[in-house]
Amino acid sequence: MDSSFVMPALFVGHGSPMNAIENNDFTRALTAQTALLPVKPTAILCISAHWETAGTRVTTSPAPRTIHDFRGFLPELFAVEYPAPGSPELAARVQLMFEDGEVQGDERWGLDHGSWSLLRHMYPAADVPVVQLSLDRGLSLEGHFELARKLMPLRAEGVLILGSGNIVHSLPRIRWEQDAEPYEWAVEFDQAIGAFLRGGNDAGLIDYRRLLGRNAELSVPTEEHYLPLLYAAAQRRDGERLSFFFEGIQNTSISMRSFQIG
């Protein structure tokens, strides 16, 4: 690979697990955006909202299992398998980027729906190795951002860094009616974070609770779906372009805003 090449980084609002088996505006946009990537990645490092741990962990299995980490959905969704290979080599490379013991290997975890529900639209042949990096429950937002910055060299090695979560993720306030309008606070928070991203305001992304007040409290009742955004945003180099390839609020209180860096 050309030593001057830098792989783009992505953040994708994954929304409902049903997006894994649906053909809708969001899934079509994700497929189209993947097709625009300049090359096929050598591997994917996914940071999913659905893997939280004590300390940071990275999957080391050469054949990660497909995890159906949800309930109450159609049998067709539970039947989905995504048999992408893992990459023990990438996992070892990630561990070497940090001090001894800062990132631990994990052979038991596989690919949760935060990764495979997207990847089966991005790379349906499941022919790109995938490794997941967990979210350390003990880290501050600043800590997550600084950890993510250390991953940046991987982009020059052809690795696609993929954050999978949702900017607004308020499950208790979801409404399922087809014609239900998004909550005003959800729209305002989503747009405010979008403006921080557009302007390269990393401090705003980290200090969003103080800056955005009640809208933040309603939109991010727990932070696991917000944190993957920081891992993607941290990959932005000076002067690098950030573009939104999908926007919208699903089920009144789930932001599907997705972006590419590079």
C-alpha positions in Angstrom: 0.0 0.0 0.0 1.2 3.5 -0.9 2.8 4.9 2.3 1.0 8.2 1.7 -2.5 6.6 1.7 -4.7 7.1 4.8 -7.9 5.0 5.1 -11.0 6.9 5.9 -12.7 6.4 9.3 -16.5 6.1 9.8 -19.1 6.6 12.4 -22.4 4.9 11.7 -25.7 5.3 13.6 -26.8 1.7 13.7 -30.3 2.1 15.1 -32.6 -0.9 15.4 -31.1 -4.4 14.9 -33.8 -4.8 12.2 -31.7 -2.6 9.9 -29.5 -5.7 9.5 -32.1 -7.4 7.4 -34.0 -4.4 5.9 -33.6 -2.6 2.6 -34.3 1.0 3.5 -32.9 4.5 3.0 -30.3 4.0 5.7 -29.0 0.7 4.6 -28.9 1.8 1.0 -26.9 4.9 2.0 -24.5 2.7 4.0 -23.9 0.4 1.0 -23.4 3.3 -1.3 -20.9 5.0 1.0 -18.9 1.8 1.4 -18.7 1.6 -2.4 -17.1 5.1 -2.4 -14.2 4.1 -0.2 -11.0 4.3 -2.2 -9.8 0.8 -1.4 -11.0 -2.3 0.4 -9.7 -2.2 3.9 -7.0 -4.7 5.0 -9.1 -5.2 8.2 -11.8 -3.4 10.2 -11.5 -2.3 13.8 -15.0 -1.8 15.1 -15.9 0.1 18.3 -19.5 -0.9 19.1 -21.8 0.5 21.7 -22.7 -3.1 22.7 -19.4 -4.2 24.2 -18.6 -2.6 27.5 -15.9 -4.0 29.8 -13.8 -3.3 32.9 -10.7 -2.1 31.1 -10.2 -2.1 27.3 -10.3 -5.4 25.5 -9.7 -6.4 21.9 -11.0 -9.6 20.2 -8.3 -12.1 19.3 -10.3 -15.0 17.8 -9.4 -16.0 14.3 -13.1 -16.9 13.7 -15.3 -14.6 15.8 -18.8 -15.8 16.5 -21.9 -13.9 15.6 -23.6 -12.6 18.8 -27.4 -12.0 18.8 -27.4 -9.6 21.7 -31.1 -8.6 21.6 -34.5 -10.1 22.2 -38.0 -9.8 20.9 -37.2 -9.5 17.2 -38.1 -11.7 14.3 -36.7 -15.2 14.0 -35.1 -14.1 10.7 -32.8 -11.7 12.6 -31.7 -14.4 15.0 -30.8 -16.7 12.0 -28.3 -14.2 10.6 -24.7 -15.2 10.7 -21.8 -13.0 9.7 -18.8 -15.4 9.3 -16.1 -12.8 8.8 -12.6 -13.9 9.9 -10.9 -12.2 12.8 -7.4 -10.9 12.8 -5.2 -12.0 15.7 -2.4 -10.0 13.9 -4.4 -6.7 14.1 -5.4 -7.5 17.7 -1.7 -7.9 18.6 -0.9 -4.7 16.7 -3.5 -2.8 18.7 -2.1 -4.1 22.0 1.4 -3.1 21.1 0.2 0.5 20.5 -0.4 0.9 24.3 1.5 0.3 27.5 1.7 -3.3 28.7 -1.7 -4.4 30.0 -3.6 -1.3 28.9 -5.5 -3.3 26.3 -6.2 -7.0 27.0 -6.9 -9.7 24.5 -10.3 -11.4 24.6 -10.9 -14.8 22.9 -14.5 -15.2 24.0 -16.3 -12.1 22.6 -17.2 -12.1 18.9 -19.1 -9.7 16.7 -22.2 -8.1 18.3 -25.0 -6.6 16.4 -23.4 -3.1 16.6 -20.8 -4.5 14.1 -22.4 -7.2 12.0 -25.7 -5.4 11.4 -23.7 -2.8 9.5 -21.0 -5.0 8.0 -23.5 -7.3 6.3 -24.5 -4.3 4.2 -21.0 -2.9 3.8 -19.2 -6.2 3.0 -21.9 -8.8 2.4 -19.3 -11.4 1.4 -17.8 -11.3 5.0 -14.4 -11.3 3.4 -12.7 -8.5 5.4 -11.2 -9.5 8.8 -13.0 -7.8 11.7 -11.7 -7.0 15.2 -13.7 -5.3 18.0 -12.4 -3.0 20.6 -14.4 -2.6 23.8 -15.5 0.4 25.7 -13.9 0.7 29.1 -16.6 1.6 31.7 -14.0 3.2 33.9 -12.7 5.8 31.4 -13.9 9.4 31.2 -14.9 10.9 27.9 -11.5 12.6 27.7 -9.9 9.2 28.4 -11.8 7.5 25.6 -10.9 10.3 23.2 -7.2 10.1 24.0 -7.2 6.3 23.7 -8.8 6.6 20.3 -6.2 9.1 19.1 -3.5 6.5 19.7 -5.2 4.3 17.1 -4.7 6.8 14.3 -1.6 5.1 12.8 -3.8 2.1 11.8 -5.4 4.2 9.1 -2.1 4.4 7.2 -2.0 0.6 7.4 -5.3 0.2 5.5 -7.4 -0.5 8.6 -10.9 0.9 8.6 -11.8 2.3 12.0 -15.6 2.1 12.4 -17.5 3.6 15.3 -21.0 2.1 15.7 -23.5 3.8 18.0 -26.1 6.6 18.0 -25.8 10.3 18.8 -29.3 10.3 20.2 -30.3 7.0 21.8 -33.2 7.3 24.2 -35.0 4.0 24.2 -37.5 4.8 27.0 -39.0 7.6 24.8 -39.2 5.7 21.5 -42.6 5.9 19.7 -43.3 3.3 17.0 -46.1 5.0 15.1 -45.2 5.5 11.4 -46.1 9.2 11.4 -44.7 10.1 14.8 -42.6 13.3 14.6 -39.1 13.3 16.2 -38.9 15.0 19.6 -37.7 18.6 19.3 -35.0 18.0 21.9 -33.7 15.1 19.9 -33.5 17.1 16.7 -31.8 20.0 18.5 -29.2 17.8 20.2 -28.4 15.9 17.0 -27.9 19.2 15.1 -25.7 20.6 17.8 -23.4 17.6 17.8 -23.4 17.8 14.0 -22.2 21.4 14.2 -19.5 20.4 16.7 -18.4 17.7 14.2 -18.5 19.9 11.2 -16.5 22.6 13.0 -13.9 20.2 14.5 -14.9 21.2 18.0 -13.6 18.2 19.9 -13.9 20.0 23.2 -17.6 20.4 22.6 -18.0 16.7 21.8 -16.4 15.8 25.1 -18.1 18.5 27.2 -21.5 18.1 25.6 -23.5 17.6 28.8 -22.5 21.0 30.2 -22.9 22.8 26.9 -26.2 21.3 25.8 -28.0 20.8 29.2 -31.4 19.2 29.2 -31.3 18.2 25.5 -28.2 16.2 26.4 -29.8 14.6 29.4 -32.8 13.5 27.3 -30.8 12.4 24.3 -28.0 10.5 26.1 -29.4 8.9 29.2 -26.4 6.5 29.1 -23.2 7.1 27.2 -22.4 3.7 25.6 -24.0 4.7 22.3 -22.4 8.1 22.2 -18.9 7.0 22.9 -18.2 5.3 19.6 -18.6 8.7 18.0 -15.5 9.9 19.9 -13.5 7.0 18.6 -14.3 8.1 15.0 -14.0 11.8 15.6 -10.6 11.3 17.2 -9.2 10.0 13.9 -9.6 13.4 12.2 -6.2 14.9 11.1 -5.6 18.6 10.7 -7.5 19.9 7.7 -9.2 16.6 7.0 -12.7 16.6 5.6 -15.7 15.3 7.5 -18.9 14.6 5.6 -22.3 13.3 6.7 -23.7 10.6 4.5 -26.9 10.0 6.4 -29.0 12.1 8.7 -32.4 11.6 10.4 -34.2 10.6 13.6 -35.6 7.0 13.7 -38.6 6.2 15.9 -38.6 9.8 17.4 -35.6 9.4 19.6 -32.8 7.5 17.7 -30.4 9.6 15.6 -29.1 7.9 12.5 -26.5 10.6 11.7 -23.5 8.9 10.1 -20.2 10.5 8.9 -17.0 9.8 7.1 -13.6 11.3 7.9 -11.2 11.5 5.0 
